[in-house]
Amino acid sequence: MSEPLWRAVEDFSDLEKDMRGWLSRRMSEDMPWLLAHADDGVIWGRRQSDGSLLLSSDVFNLKSRYPAIAVELRPETLQQLRIFGPGGELLIWRDEGRFQGRIITDGDSLREDAWQEQHLLWGTSIEQREGFSLLKEGQQGPQHAVPIVVSGARRAALTVRHYAQSDQYGQAIVGLSRLVNLGLFAITEES
């Protein structure tokens, strides 16, 4: 990789004051998905046509019925968060109490030093609501609510793009990865 693929994000001043607004302003039609890991759970989100952000905890909001899903998105509990899509990925993480971030905006075309693969998400659909699917793994397994409709025997999948670089010995390694898309698993010749 001859030119820098990513750039640092350094301005988090409004993130803690208005987290939902800060995030929705950084989402776009080509970066419509949100995946957050917090101390108390996993939060998925989707950019709406009006530019607002709809979260899995907005849709499955009854804490008594969905304790693993009705998790509030708060700066105090956020570990890491990704806004992503075909256009790029914004990654934010907490490091010693402060937010750090980077953004990749390489678009939909693949570079020579990159490849993509699909990763199946855990769980099969047990309930659908407002374009979100509640997925559950096994009888008492983990649950999460992805912002797509997953029906029947179909499985949700993340498309991940990896970028190769040379290590100190000249061997090719994965130097960077980003999320590209959320969708249904597609069987390809390589699958």
Secondary structure as UniProt FT lines:
FT   STRAND          6..8
FT   TURN            13..17
FT   HELIX           19..26
FT   TURN            29..30
FT   STRAND          33..38
FT   TURN            39..40
FT   STRAND          41..47
FT   TURN            49..50
FT   STRAND          53..55
FT   HELIX           56..59
FT   TURN            63..65
FT   TURN            67..69
FT   TURN            75..77
FT   STRAND          78..85
FT   TURN            86..87
FT   STRAND          88..95
FT   TURN            96..97
FT   STRAND          98..104
FT   TURN            112..113
FT   STRAND          114..120
FT   STRAND          124..129
FT   TURN            130..131
FT   STRAND          132..136
FT   TURN            138..140
FT   STRAND          143..146
FT   TURN            152..153
FT   STRAND          156..166
FT   TURN            168..169
FT   STRAND          172..184
FT   TURN            189..190
//
